[in-house]
Amino acid sequence: MLQIAFIRENQEKVVQALAKRNLDAAEIIKEVIALDEKRRSTQVELDNLLAESNKLSKDIGALMKNGEKAKAEILKTKTANSKEQTKELTDLLNSVTESLTNLLYTLPNLPADIVPAGKTADDNLNVFEHGEIPVLAEGAMPHWDLAKKYDIIDFDLGSKITGAGFPVYKGKGAKLQRALISYFLDKNTDAGYKEFQVPHLVNEASGYGTGQLPDKEGQMYHSTVDDLYLIPTAEVPVTNMYRDVILQESELPVQATAYTPCFRREAGSYGAHVRGLNRLHQFDKVEIVRIEHPDNSYAALDGMVEHVKDILNELKLPYRILRLCGGDMGFTSALTYDFEVFSTAQDRWLEISSVSNFETFQANRLKLRFKGKDGKTQLAHTLNGSSLALPRVLAGILENYQTPEGIVIPEVLRRYTGFDIID
């Protein structure tokens, strides 16, 4: 959530920044300022009234002590009237504050200066590309056909048990999934990230804390009886561990990693671009989260990008990195880099990771602060990234590593799988 003080002092800058997201926010910002002025003036009026009430109470006590009951009764009448006014002002203040907060929830984060202008994914900036695209043998298959041929993923069985978008991994397919999870976690912990196991359901406050609510409410599975949400990513529970926390500057940076299943209601379109593992309702992902001093967050983001590059280099998958344009960035992000793996069998790029800096946007919602060496508290910066999301990484491995003899396992995974080919 954007900070109201920043909006108040930088109205034109905020409007211009949000225009990069193709959002005309001028009228919303005017309404925010009007509500904030109403909130502040009501707060001043309430504070003055409370101060006057406190003075009246002291005066009544003094009069009663001196035996001047008649005068004390007159002041008691004023006090009664003051209590009514206090209630009215308190109710007004709460109402205006709620309206202001709800309006601020509708505003996305401000894009960083280096975010390119643009409306769609076609306007994203390709900033890095690595690896040779393999030349496959004649008759090479997409992963959904390979999965059926080698009996390692059963999409029909998943549909029978639950519905479309919930595959069943079998035999060496299940072992390869487990190998990828273990490999990703080991890479992350070796890089200094502390591993956590976290709940797969979160409460409403957690959803608001990291910005999934109210922006992505329709994309999340909601258990209405208990008012809990299935997580769309481990970012939500991991980051919310630090909600309402004041860290010491010496505790920064915080580095966390977690493996979780992820649940998203986003599937629904048809065609090869969403077929098989390309888009699922339930999938596995290993996440990295950082809490940083504002002065260090962009260096940390660069470090996270290099970390994901290292993983893909070891997997020997051809990939590219895109700096997302304003129109394609997530609601909470100030700057996002997407990693895409090239699927040779599908002849297309598949997104397998997003690495983002949210600056203070999530921290302001979370009330996540740190105390500096001078004793003053300020909002921290939060960052997160996939390292990695499994479905499209698995699709890339199955398609790019296929041979007439079978699917070769990347060398770095063989100590985890216990086999070097799926045949």
N, C-alpha and C positions, 0 to 999 in steps of 0.2 A: 504494500500500500504506500502510495506517495505521502510524504510528510507535508502536513498542512502548512507549516511554517515556510517550507521551501516553495510551495505553490503560491503562497501569499506574497513572497518576496520576488518571485520569478514567473509571474503570470504569462508574459509573452513568450519566454523561453520554453515553458511547459507546453503551451499551445503549438509552438513551432516543432518541438520534439515529437509530440504525438502525431503531428501531421506526417511525419516520416512513417508512421504506422498506418497512414491513410485514414486517420481519424480526425474529424473536425471537432475539436474539443472546446472551442471558444465559449459556447453557451454553457457547457457543463462547468467550465472553470469559473465563469461569472456566478453561476448558482452556488458553487463551492465557496467562493469568497463571500457571497451574501449570507449564506448559512453560518460561515465562520464568524462573520461580524456580529450576527444575531447571537450566536453562542457566547462570544466574548462579552458583549454588552449585557447579556442576561446574567452571566457569571459575575460581572462587576456589581450589578444591581443586587444580586443575591448576597454577595459578600458584604456589601454595605448594610443590607438589611440585617444580616446575622450579627454584624458588629454592633449595630444599634440595639438589637435584641439583647445581646450580652451586656451592654451598658445599662439597659433598663432593668435587667435582672439584678445587677449590682446595686442600682439605685433603690430598687424595691427592698432589697435586704437591708440597706442602710436606714431607710425610712422605718421599717418594721423594728429595727433595733432601737431607734430613737422614739418609738411609740407613736409615730405619725401614720397611723393606719389609714386614715381617709386619703391622704396623698398617695399612699402605697396602692390603694384600691384603684385610683385613677390610672396609675401606671400599669397595673395589672390588666386593665381594659385595653390599653395600648399594646401590651404584650400579646394578648389574645388575637388582636387584629394582625399583629406582626406575624404570628404563627400561620394564619391563613394565607397571608401574602407569601410567606416563605414556602409553603406547600405549592402554591400556584407557580411560583418562579422555579422551584425545583422540578415540577412536572414539565414546565416549558423547556427548561434547560435539558432535561433528559430526552424530550421529544426532538429538539433541534439537534442535539448531539447524535442521536440515532439516525436522523435523516442525513446528517453530514457524513457519518461513517458509511452508511449504505451507499451514498453517492460516490465516496472515495473508493469503495470496493469495485465500482464499475470502471475505474480508470486503470489501464494497463501501465506497466513500467515504462520509464523513458528510455529510448534506445541510446546506447553509447554513441559517441561522436563518429566512430569508425564503422557503424552499421550502415550498409549501403541502402539507398532509397530503392523502393520497388514494391510491387503488389503481390506477386506470386513466387513460387519456387523457381520459376524461369529467371527471376531477377537476382537469385543468390549468386555470390561471388566465389568462384573456384580458386582457392588460395594454395592448394597443395595436391599433388597427385603422385602416387608411388606404386610400383610393381608392374610387371608385364602381364597382360591379359593372356591366359593360356590358350593354345589352339587345341580344341577338343577333337577327338576322333569322330568320324562320320557316324551319325545316329545318336549323338549325345542327347541326354534327356534332361528335362527340368526336374527339380528335386521331388515334386509330387509323384512323378513316374518312377524315379529311383527309389523312393520310399516304399512304393508298392512292390517293385521288382525284388528288393532285398528284404522286404518284410520288417522294416525298422520303424516306420511311422504309419499308424492306421487312422486316417481321417474319418472313414465311415464308422468305425467303432466309437470314436469320440462323439460323432453326431448321434449315434444310437444312445449312448449313455447320457449325454447332456444336450448337445446341439452343435451346429456349425461353429467352428472357431475354437474347439476344445479337443486337440489331437491326443491320441494315445501313443506314447513312445514305447518301442518293444525291443527286447534283446540288445543287440549292439547299438541300436539307436538310443535306448535309454542309458546305456553305459557311456556313449559319446556325450550325451547331455550332462551326465554327472561329471564327466572328465572336464568339460568346458567350465562348469561351475567351480570345480576345485582349482583348476588352472587360473581362472580369473581372480578368485579370492587369494590364492597364493601370490600372484603378481601384485595385488593391491596391498596385502599385508607386508610383503617384502619392501614395498615403496613407502611404508610408514603409516598406512591406514589401519586403524583398529577395527577388528571385525565385531559385528553385532548380529544377534538374532532378534528380530523385532516382530511385534504383532502384525497380522495380515489384515486386520480390521482397525479402523480408527474412528474416533468420535468427530462430531461436527467441528469442534474447536480446532482440531488438528487439520481438517480440510481447509478451514479458513486461514490457518496459520501459514501454510505454504502456498496458498493461492489457488488450490483446486476448486474451492468453493468461494463465491458462487459461479465462477467462470465455467467450470467443467462439470457442473452438477449432473447434466444429462448424460455424461459419458461414464459416470461412476455407478457401480452396483450398490444399491442402498438397501440395507436390512431395516425395514421400517419399524418392525416390532421393537428392536433395541436401539434404533436410530444410530446405526453404525454403518460405515462405508468400507467396502473392500478396497484395498489400496491399488492405485493405478501404477505405483512405483514405490520402491523402498525409500525414495527421497522424503516421502510424507512422514512416516513414523520416525525415521532417523533424524531428520531436521527438527521435528517436534519434541525430541528428547530435550532440546535446549529452549523450549518455549518458557517464557517468564523466568529466564535465568540471567544472572549477571556474572559473567566470567571475569577473571583477572587477566590483564593484558599478557601476563607471563604464561597463561594457559593457551594462548593462541600460537599457531593455528590448531584447530580441532580437525582431525582427519578421521573419517569413519567410512567403513564399507559394510555392505550387507547383501546377502542373496535372499531374494523373495520371489514367489510367484507374483505376477501382476495381472490385474483384472480390468478390462476396458470394454465398454459397450460400443466401441467405435466402428466395428466391422458392420457391413451391411450392403456395400456395393458389390458388383460382380465383375468378373473378367480375370485375365491372367495376372494383373497387377495386384490382386488381393487373393490369389489362389494359393492353396497349400499353406506354407509357413509365412507367406508375405504379410498377412494380417490376421491376427488372432484375438479372441476374447480373453484367453488365459495364456500367459507365456512366462518364461523364467528370465530373470535379469539380475545381474550383479551391479550394484550402484556404488559410486563414491561420492561423498559429501564433505565439503570443507567449510569451516567457519573461520574467517580471516579478518585481520586488521584492514580497514579500508585502504591504507597505503600499500598493502601487499596483494590485494585481491586479483589484480590483473596479471601480475607475475605468477600467482598461483594458478590462474586460468591457463596461462601458457604452459605451465608445468603439467596440468591435467591433460592438455592436448598432446604433449610429448609422451605422456604415460600411455594413452590409448594408441598412439602411433607405434609405440614399442610392442604392444600386444599384437597388433595387426602385422607388424613386420615379422614377428616370431611365427605367426600363423601362416605367413607367406601368401596373404590374400591381396589382390590388387585393390587399392582404395583411393579415395579422394576426400578432401576436406573442403567444406563450403562454409563461408561466413554468411549467415542468413540475413536477408534483407528485412527492412522494417515490416513489410506486409506478411512475411512468413514466420516471424518470430513468435514464440510462446508469450502468453499474457504477462508472465511474471519476469521475463528475462530482459536484461539490459544488453547482453551480447551472447550469441549462441554460435557455436561451431557444430555442424553436422558432419559425421563420418558416414561415407557410403562405400559399400563393397560392390565390386562389379560381378554380376552373375553372368557368366559366359553363356550358359545354356539358355537363359532368358534374354540375353543381350540387353541388359539394363542395369542401372545402379540401384542398390538396395540400401536404405538408411539403416545403420546398425548402432549408432550412438549419437547422442546430443550432449555437448559439454557447455554449460552456461554459467554466467555470473549474474546474480540477481541484485548485486549491490545491497542497498538497505531495504529493498522492497519487501522481501519476506521477513526480515528482522524487525521491521516496523510493525507488522502484523503479529509477529511472535513475541514482541517485547524482549528480543534477544539483544543484550547489551554486554559491553565489557567496561571495566573500570581501568582507566589509564594510570600511568605512573603519577600523574598530578592529582589523582583521586576523583577526577570527573568521569562520568559515564557517558558512553555514546553507543549508537547502533553499530553492530558488527556487519560485515558483508557475508552473504552465504553463496555457495557455489555447489553445483552437482553435475555429475556426468554418468553415463552408462559405460561400464567397463566389464562386460558388455551385455547387450540384449541378445539372447541366444537364438531366437528363431531364424533371423536372416543371416547371422553368422553361420549357423548350421546349414542353411540353404546354400550359402556361398561355398562352404566346404564340400558339401555333397556334389554340387554342380561343377566346381572348378577342379576338384580332385578326382573326378570320375575317370576311369580307364576301362578298356575292354575287359580287364581281369577283375575289376571291382573298384570300390571307392577307397583310395589310399588315405590313411590317417595322417594329418600333419605331424611332423616329427616331434614337435614340442609337446604334443598331447599323448604320445604313445606310452609314456610311463604312467599316465593316468588311466588310459583305456585297457592296457594289457594286451592289445592287438594292434596290428599295423595296417590292416585292410578289412573292409566289409565286402564279403563275397558270397 
